[in-house]
Amino acid sequence: MPAMTPIDYAPGLRIAGISPPLRLTDYKLIAFDMDSTLINIECVDEIADVAGQKSQVAAITLAAMRGEISDYKDSLRRRVALLAGVTATQLDQIYHKRLQLNPGAAELVAACRAAGLKTLLVSGGFTHFTDRIRDRLSMDYTRANVLEFDGGVLTGRLVCQAWGDICDGDEKRKMLLQTCDHLGIQPHQAIAMGDGANDLPMMGEAGLSVAYCAKPAVRARAQVSIESGGLDRLLSVVLPAS
């Protein structure tokens, strides 16, 4: 997924390699990252704040999202280990008191559903949050990591699932392709939206790649870069059904 030369389409909205307006109905699937894309926080950093480890964990998160750490799985295991001792009740408090949908997230998901697109939430975060966001937005599919609990308290480990234990960039790419195959569509009929380096593999497979308030390496490679405003600004580039 090489870098492209962007042009200003509107203030805070840049495009590269496409000629808008496109039509939302030409796509059949849209895949979203969660943390700092659909929602306003990095959940792992907020859990670390509760554990008294936020500065250390946030530094690792930032480096991973910038692509400065090549082994995302190792970076996540290191961060999750620092979360040991946080309770399920404290995680619930993070969801209810700190987590918010980013502007335009609900509107974009609703417009995609109305246009007949299936929706996929694929995250390097945790099912404790992704399952709730999936249900809140009536999304169709999700993949994320499972935190291990012992007696309602985090152990600092992740639970291995049938597909593996960590949803990294390669797993996001695989999930996008598997969902396309399940739906009987081609990857060029998918849209992928994210903000960090671990979103680039799935963005590179999709027919339309969208960066939202993203890290520089992601903005440079996206066909649409939303740099201010809400996620629903995509709808000025990819027109919804009338």
C-alpha positions, 0 to 999 in steps of 0.5 A: 500500500504505497504512499499517494499524493493527496489533494485537498477536497475540502477543509480538513478532508484530503483525497488521493487516487480517486475521483469523487463523488463515489457511490456508497451503493457500489460497496457491500462492506465497511470495516472499522477500527474501534479505538480512536476511530469509532470511539474517542479513547484508546481503551488499553490506555484508559484501563492502564490509567486505572492500574496506575500505569497509563504513561508507560502503556500510552507510550507503547500504544503511541509507538505501535500506532505510529508503526515504530514497533514492528511486533504489535503482538509483543507490544500488546502483551506487554501492555496487557501484562501491566493491567493485572489487578483491574476489576471488571467493575472498573472496566464497566466504569471506563465504558460508561464514564470515559468512552464516547462515540466519535462525532459522526460515527453513528450517522456513518454506520446508519447510512452504510446500513441504509445503503445495504452495506454489512458492517465489521468492527475489527479491533486490536482492543478488547471484546469487553468494549467491542461487543457493546459498541457492536450492539450499540451500533447494530453492527454485523460482525466483530473481531477483537481480543479477549481479556482473561479474568480470574474472579472478576479481576484481570490476570494480565493475559489474553485468552486464546481463541480459535483464530489466535490470541491477538488481533493485529494488523495481519488478523484485521486483514484476514478478517476483512478477507474472510468476511468478504468471502463469507458475503460472496463479494470481492475486496474491492467492494469493501471500505476500510477505516482506521487510524493506526499502523495496524490498520494498514493491512486491511486498508490495503486490501479494501477498495476504498481506504479511509484514515480518520484523524490518523497517524502520518503513515496512515494518512499518507497511504489512505485514499480518503483522509478525514483530518477534522470533523466527524466520520460522516464526512466520508459521505461527502466523498462517497454519496449515500443512497438518495 
